Amino acid sequence: MRDDCGICDPGGDRRPRTTTHLIGELPPRRSRERRFDRHYYVTCRRSPAVIRGVTAGIDGSPGSGVVAEWAALESLLRGVPLCLVHVHEGPRPAAADAVDAGAVRHQAEEFLADTARTVRRNHPSLRVSTRLLLGRAATALTGAAAGTGLLVLGSRGLSGTMGFLLGSVARETVSSTQTPVVLVRVTGQPAAPRQSAPDVPTRDVIVGLDIHHDCASLLDFGFAEAARRGDRLVALHGWSIWPVVRDAGALVAAQRDMGSDVARRLTRILAPWREKFPSVDVAELTPIGSAAHLLVHASDRADLVVVGRRVHPAAHGGRIGLVTHAVIQHSAVPVAVVAHH
């Protein structure tokens, strides 16, 4: 057992609790290490809460390289390791006799190794590890991301349109994990995380808020992302009036009579995070209109859109929500989904 594994935050919790960390493909027979699934782990006495690496789920499709690259850049911004995860579900029972399971597994291992080599070549300073897991993809990805800071997945772009086609694995994973998930478009060039520079125009991190519910986890995530990038944070709350009075005159009157109260409430909600992140430029928007439509429209000059997913402990399975689902489907930039109660 090691007192300092080299991964834990030196300023983190020093209480004598133990945790096991994946540290990559190390040489065999190294002392005080255990081998699981062709990967090496080390045990130390630090708290697992200080390990907040980035996990990227890659499925072997041509777009996996885009997902891995976005996750690598995000890992560099955060200063944490990257773990590339591929889930092998195995052949269906009816096809088991016709498929060489060993050959399929070897192919998956080669794919993971090739992707990791590419990431290491592009980013030599980044610590990259790989994990090949067996089982249902959504369940395995949810487990792999537990305790990490971020899970990155891919979604196909709809042919000829702007938006996402959210696959069943991504949908189930997003609706079941409590780890923040970023969905990255795998067609075209996604808006990659980047360090701000004088010659790079500042873009936005858009955070969609419902001021009538707890927004703490969304604001924590959004402000931290804006601070890393040097981006402006746009806090957006869309609201509406009753359909029976929704005409031009009623909208003008509602904006005049109610709009200021909505704006003041948003300002009060944002005050603690403005104080916590004084370097982040913040814009507050409280227009009348569909929240999903407003978020998609605002994403035109954004690096990232952050939306929430309410956790319902009593419900069977998870739900994404209509606004979040619409933003995922139509946003042209990566979308972060943050679970909250």
C-alpha positions as semicolon CSV with decimal commas, in nm:
position;residue;x (nm);y (nm);z (nm)
1;M;0,000;0,000;0,000
2;R;0,127;0,346;-0,086
3;D;0,076;0,670;0,103
4;D;0,098;0,870;-0,220
5;C;0,010;0,706;-0,550
6;G;0,104;1,008;-0,760
7;I;-0,251;1,048;-0,884
8;C;-0,436;1,181;-0,579
9;D;-0,439;1,552;-0,520
10;P;-0,148;1,627;-0,280
11;G;-0,372;1,876;-0,102
12;G;-0,662;1,634;-0,075
13;D;-0,798;1,426;0,209
14;R;-0,514;1,265;0,404
15;R;-0,725;1,050;0,633
16;P;-0,615;0,684;0,643
17;R;-0,877;0,551;0,407
18;T;-0,781;0,338;0,110
19;T;-0,886;0,342;-0,252
20;T;-0,775;0,172;-0,571
21;H;-0,693;0,372;-0,883
22;L;-0,651;0,263;-1,241
23;I;-0,309;0,387;-1,350
24;G;-0,274;0,245;-1,698
25;E;-0,085;-0,030;-1,873
26;L;0,221;-0,066;-1,651
27;P;0,493;-0,333;-1,667
28;P;0,396;-0,658;-1,490
29;R;0,526;-0,780;-1,153
30;R;0,545;-0,434;-1,006
31;S;0,527;-0,449;-0,627
32;R;0,209;-0,359;-0,436
33;E;-0,001;-0,367;-0,752
34;R;-0,288;-0,589;-0,859
35;R;-0,386;-0,689;-1,208
36;F;-0,748;-0,689;-1,325
37;D;-0,863;-0,739;-1,685
38;R;-0,517;-0,676;-1,835
39;H;-0,484;-0,342;-1,652
40;Y;-0,293;-0,237;-1,347
41;Y;-0,415;-0,071;-1,031
42;V;-0,244;0,069;-0,726
43;T;-0,382;0,109;-0,374
44;C;-0,313;0,419;-0,167
45;R;-0,445;0,581;0,151
46;R;-0,609;0,886;-0,006
47;S;-0,978;0,958;-0,037
48;P;-1,142;0,851;-0,369
49;A;-1,324;1,185;-0,377
50;V;-1,010;1,362;-0,501
51;I;-0,981;1,143;-0,812
52;R;-1,191;1,318;-1,075
53;G;-1,061;1,189;-1,405
54;V;-1,241;1,190;-1,741
55;T;-1,390;0,871;-1,886
56;A;-1,463;0,841;-2,259
57;G;-1,688;0,565;-2,391
58;I;-1,580;0,463;-2,742
59;D;-1,763;0,202;-2,947
60;G;-1,533;0,126;-3,238
61;S;-1,722;0,343;-3,488
62;P;-1,536;0,595;-3,708
63;G;-1,654;0,875;-3,479
64;S;-1,480;0,728;-3,175
65;G;-1,167;0,927;-3,254
66;V;-1,364;1,251;-3,227
67;V;-1,499;1,148;-2,886
68;A;-1,152;1,047;-2,764
69;E;-0,996;1,374;-2,883
70;W;-1,264;1,589;-2,719
71;A;-1,221;1,394;-2,394
72;A;-0,842;1,430;-2,416
73;L;-0,861;1,807;-2,451
74;E;-1,106;1,824;-2,162
75;S;-0,871;1,612;-1,950
76;L;-0,586;1,850;-2,023
77;L;-0,800;2,148;-1,924
78;R;-0,886;1,976;-1,596
79;G;-0,534;1,842;-1,537
80;V;-0,661;1,486;-1,480
81;P;-0,604;1,144;-1,641
82;L;-0,816;1,010;-1,926
83;C;-0,957;0,659;-1,932
84;L;-1,080;0,518;-2,264
85;V;-1,351;0,256;-2,213
86;H;-1,487;0,009;-2,465
87;V;-1,768;-0,230;-2,374
88;H;-1,780;-0,572;-2,537
89;E;-2,133;-0,712;-2,503
90;G;-2,042;-1,045;-2,659
91;P;-2,225;-1,230;-2,938
92;R;-2,594;-1,307;-2,911
93;P;-2,667;-1,666;-2,803
94;A;-2,798;-1,760;-3,148
95;A;-2,476;-1,640;-3,310
96;A;-2,232;-1,761;-3,046
97;D;-2,127;-2,071;-3,241
98;A;-2,055;-1,869;-3,555
99;V;-1,843;-1,607;-3,381
100;D;-1,492;-1,654;-3,249
101;A;-1,524;-1,478;-2,912
102;G;-1,147;-1,467;-2,869
103;A;-1,097;-1,300;-3,204
104;V;-1,368;-1,041;-3,129
105;R;-1,211;-0,962;-2,792
106;H;-0,867;-0,931;-2,950
107;Q;-1,008;-0,692;-3,210
108;A;-1,161;-0,481;-2,933
109;E;-0,829;-0,473;-2,746
110;E;-0,646;-0,366;-3,060
111;F;-0,898;-0,089;-3,121
112;L;-0,853;0,043;-2,768
113;A;-0,474;0,026;-2,796
114;D;-0,474;0,206;-3,133
115;T;-0,700;0,482;-3,001
116;A;-0,484;0,526;-2,691
117;R;-0,168;0,547;-2,903
118;T;-0,324;0,818;-3,117
119;V;-0,426;1,020;-2,812
120;R;-0,082;0,982;-2,652
121;R;0,087;1,087;-2,975
122;N;-0,130;1,399;-2,999
123;H;-0,100;1,481;-2,627
124;P;0,227;1,340;-2,484
125;S;0,174;1,499;-2,141
126;L;-0,166;1,334;-2,086
127;R;-0,194;1,018;-1,878
128;V;-0,411;0,776;-2,077
129;S;-0,537;0,435;-1,971
130;T;-0,779;0,188;-2,128
131;R;-1,045;-0,051;-2,001
132;L;-1,218;-0,328;-2,189
133;L;-1,540;-0,423;-2,009
134;L;-1,789;-0,704;-2,062
135;G;-2,165;-0,678;-2,022
136;R;-2,448;-0,443;-2,113
137;A;-2,298;-0,125;-2,251
138;A;-2,507;0,127;-2,055
139;T;-2,460;-0,056;-1,725
140;A;-2,086;-0,094;-1,778
141;L;-2,038;0,270;-1,879
142;T;-2,237;0,389;-1,578
143;G;-2,019;0,181;-1,349
144;A;-1,695;0,292;-1,516
145;A;-1,788;0,659;-1,478
146;A;-1,888;0,634;-1,112
147;G;-1,657;0,847;-0,900
148;T;-1,506;1,027;-1,198
149;G;-1,562;1,388;-1,293
150;L;-1,703;1,343;-1,643
151;L;-1,823;1,082;-1,891
152;V;-1,789;1,164;-2,263
153;L;-2,001;0,981;-2,522
154;G;-2,071;1,026;-2,891
155;S;-2,391;1,080;-3,086
156;R;-2,439;1,060;-3,458
157;G;-2,527;1,375;-3,648
158;L;-2,853;1,352;-3,836
159;S;-2,787;1,332;-4,208
160;G;-2,848;1,666;-4,375
161;T;-2,968;1,837;-4,057
162;M;-2,825;1,998;-3,749
163;G;-2,851;1,784;-3,442
164;F;-2,798;1,456;-3,264
165;L;-2,934;1,109;-3,314
166;L;-2,917;0,976;-2,960
167;G;-2,862;0,601;-2,963
168;S;-3,015;0,363;-2,713
169;V;-2,688;0,309;-2,524
170;A;-2,624;0,682;-2,485
171;R;-2,986;0,748;-2,387
172;E;-2,989;0,475;-2,123
173;T;-2,649;0,582;-1,987
174;V;-2,747;0,949;-1,960
175;S;-3,071;0,861;-1,784
176;S;-2,909;0,629;-1,530
177;T;-2,573;0,781;-1,431
178;Q;-2,527;1,064;-1,183
179;T;-2,190;1,152;-1,335
180;P;-2,207;1,455;-1,567
181;V;-2,220;1,334;-1,929
182;V;-2,106;1,528;-2,238
183;L;-2,254;1,416;-2,570
184;V;-2,025;1,502;-2,862
185;R;-2,126;1,510;-3,227
186;V;-1,921;1,261;-3,425
187;T;-1,978;1,419;-3,766
188;G;-1,796;1,732;-3,872
189;Q;-1,570;1,913;-3,631
190;P;-1,705;1,946;-3,274
191;A;-1,637;2,251;-3,064
192;A;-1,337;2,116;-2,873
193;P;-1,235;2,242;-2,531
194;R;-0,958;2,499;-2,563
195;Q;-0,747;2,736;-2,366
196;S;-0,839;3,098;-2,421
197;A;-0,587;3,318;-2,601
198;P;-0,578;3,686;-2,701
199;D;-0,639;3,607;-3,067
200;V;-0,926;3,361;-3,001
201;P;-1,268;3,524;-2,966
202;T;-1,439;3,437;-2,639
203;R;-1,728;3,199;-2,681
204;D;-2,000;3,096;-2,441
205;V;-2,087;2,819;-2,202
206;I;-2,468;2,819;-2,204
207;V;-2,639;2,697;-1,887
208;G;-3,012;2,632;-1,908
209;L;-3,172;2,699;-1,569
210;D;-3,512;2,647;-1,415
211;I;-3,518;2,907;-1,139
212;H;-3,802;2,722;-0,966
213;H;-3,581;2,420;-0,887
214;D;-3,237;2,362;-0,738
215;C;-2,968;2,470;-0,989
216;A;-2,655;2,422;-0,775
217;S;-2,506;2,125;-0,960
218;L;-2,562;2,285;-1,302
219;L;-2,404;2,612;-1,190
220;D;-2,108;2,436;-1,029
221;F;-2,041;2,250;-1,353
222;G;-2,108;2,543;-1,588
223;F;-1,901;2,801;-1,401
224;A;-1,607;2,561;-1,369
225;E;-1,617;2,486;-1,743
226;A;-1,636;2,856;-1,833
227;A;-1,343;2,932;-1,602
228;R;-1,127;2,660;-1,761
229;R;-1,191;2,786;-2,112
230;G;-1,190;3,159;-2,042
231;D;-1,542;3,166;-2,184
232;R;-1,838;3,378;-2,092
233;L;-2,113;3,200;-1,899
234;V;-2,464;3,265;-2,025
235;A;-2,731;3,178;-1,768
236;L;-3,058;3,139;-1,955
237;H;-3,407;3,090;-1,813
238;G;-3,696;3,081;-2,058
239;W;-4,045;3,137;-1,923
240;S;-4,400;3,175;-2,050
241;I;-4,752;3,284;-1,956
242;W;-5,080;3,098;-1,967
243;P;-5,181;2,999;-2,324
244;V;-5,526;3,156;-2,289
245;V;-5,375;3,505;-2,271
246;R;-5,084;3,450;-2,506
247;D;-5,128;3,733;-2,757
248;A;-4,902;4,022;-2,848
249;G;-5,048;4,258;-2,589
250;A;-5,034;3,996;-2,313
251;L;-4,669;3,917;-2,390
252;V;-4,573;4,284;-2,368
253;A;-4,762;4,323;-2,041
254;A;-4,611;4,005;-1,894
255;Q;-4,261;4,116;-1,984
256;R;-4,328;4,455;-1,823
257;D;-4,500;4,330;-1,508
258;M;-4,331;3,994;-1,446
259;G;-4,003;4,007;-1,635
260;S;-3,822;4,217;-1,376
261;D;-3,916;3,975;-1,098
262;V;-3,787;3,678;-1,300
263;A;-3,462;3,862;-1,373
264;R;-3,410;3,954;-1,007
265;R;-3,463;3,595;-0,900
266;L;-3,203;3,472;-1,149
267;T;-2,959;3,738;-1,024
268;R;-3,004;3,620;-0,666
269;I;-2,945;3,257;-0,767
270;L;-2,624;3,345;-0,952
271;A;-2,477;3,567;-0,679
272;P;-2,284;3,293;-0,487
273;W;-2,126;3,160;-0,807
274;R;-2,028;3,507;-0,927
275;E;-1,842;3,544;-0,598
276;K;-1,686;3,199;-0,622
277;F;-1,572;3,251;-0,985
278;P;-1,489;3,624;-1,006
279;S;-1,291;3,580;-1,330
280;V;-1,593;3,450;-1,524
281;D;-1,789;3,703;-1,727
282;V;-2,161;3,632;-1,682
283;A;-2,462;3,722;-1,896
284;E;-2,813;3,675;-1,757
285;L;-3,097;3,612;-2,001
286;T;-3,463;3,575;-1,903
287;P;-3,661;3,598;-2,229
288;I;-4,016;3,477;-2,283
289;G;-4,020;3,166;-2,495
290;S;-3,956;2,792;-2,519
291;A;-3,654;2,698;-2,309
292;A;-3,540;2,434;-2,559
293;H;-3,571;2,671;-2,858
294;L;-3,388;2,950;-2,676
295;L;-3,103;2,719;-2,570
296;V;-3,056;2,580;-2,920
297;H;-3,059;2,931;-3,069
298;A;-2,807;3,055;-2,811
299;S;-2,573;2,764;-2,884
300;D;-2,474;2,912;-3,221
301;R;-2,167;3,076;-3,067
302;A;-2,116;2,839;-2,776
303;D;-1,847;2,588;-2,683
304;L;-2,083;2,389;-2,465
305;V;-2,448;2,378;-2,360
306;V;-2,522;2,261;-2,004
307;V;-2,866;2,123;-1,920
308;G;-3,008;1,930;-1,626
309;R;-3,169;1,594;-1,570
310;R;-3,384;1,561;-1,261
311;V;-3,325;1,246;-1,057
312;H;-3,644;1,071;-0,950
313;P;-3,550;0,809;-0,688
314;A;-3,897;0,656;-0,683
315;A;-3,920;0,617;-1,060
316;H;-3,838;0,293;-1,241
317;G;-3,545;0,382;-1,464
318;G;-3,427;0,730;-1,544
319;R;-3,580;1,006;-1,752
320;I;-3,406;1,273;-1,955
321;G;-3,684;1,531;-1,976
322;L;-3,840;1,707;-2,275
323;V;-3,621;2,020;-2,274
324;T;-3,297;1,829;-2,230
325;H;-3,393;1,577;-2,497
326;A;-3,477;1,855;-2,744
327;V;-3,148;2,034;-2,677
328;I;-2,952;1,710;-2,727
329;Q;-3,135;1,648;-3,054
330;H;-3,088;1,993;-3,206
331;S;-2,775;2,153;-3,059
332;A;-2,483;2,181;-3,299
333;V;-2,227;2,181;-3,014
334;P;-2,150;1,934;-2,734
335;V;-2,418;1,908;-2,465
336;A;-2,343;1,839;-2,100
337;V;-2,620;1,669;-1,904
338;V;-2,589;1,716;-1,527
339;A;-2,805;1,511;-1,291
340;H;-2,966;1,701;-1,003
341;H;-3,230;1,639;-0,737
